[in-house]
Amino acid sequence: LEVGVPLYAPESQCGPTDDRVPSNDPRVARLMPSACTAWMITDCAKCFLSAGHCGNNTSVQFNVPFSTSGGGLVFPGPEDQYSIDSSSIQSSTGFGNDWQYFGTFANATTGLTAFEAQGDAFDLVSPPSTSGNTIRITGHGTDSTPNLTYNQKQQTHTGPFTANGTPLQYQVDTTGGNSGSPVIWEEGNAAIGVHTNAGCSTSGSGSNSGTNINVGALQLALANPAGVCAAG
């Protein structure tokens, strides 16, 4: 897989404009080499969730710089990169049951864990009702607006929560590379799922979707961590 080309790259902009803006959520990382998104959670060992279809990866990267003028990925310093423990990986693929749970080793340069360095992680909560609730998607999606330096830099956008089910649905701008992003319940500042699929159109119809955090297989994995995730 060519570095910087997402494993899964659906265009899924909701409406005529891409309204994502640069962000710096310390809980959200770029997953490599798939160029998807991963995020830290408040389990015992402060491990990560992402999308199962992103495949097995080797590292997560925090504090990701802007890309080159041609859109080439720029890596953060070694102090912001964490190696994944392959023995910790549990995953599933398939619409509505697409998730991945894994942990990372302490940083080889600083000796700190990702949580010790970043200082924050997502609480996982059951999705609320759709009425009066907003969804935020934060991740490392592909981009060429306003220029290619925004490509796979962390960005964020909010929009309406349209369906609470299996899967979750929402009208929030995403692109390839956003796969694995947290589906954030804005009012609760907590994660309710994993972003996985396109479905919006530039005309404003449709919704993007993700795996509900309450899916049985994911809950079973969270209750039975492996590798470094079990060490907590």
Salt bridges, closest charged atoms under 4 A:
ASP18 OD2 - ARG20 NH2 2.71
ASP25 OD2 - ARG27 NH2 2.85
ASP98 OD2 - HIS53 ND1 2.55
ASP143 OD1 - ARG20 NH2 3.71
ASP173 OD2 - HIS157 ND1 3.76
GLU186 OE1 - ARG136 NE 2.76
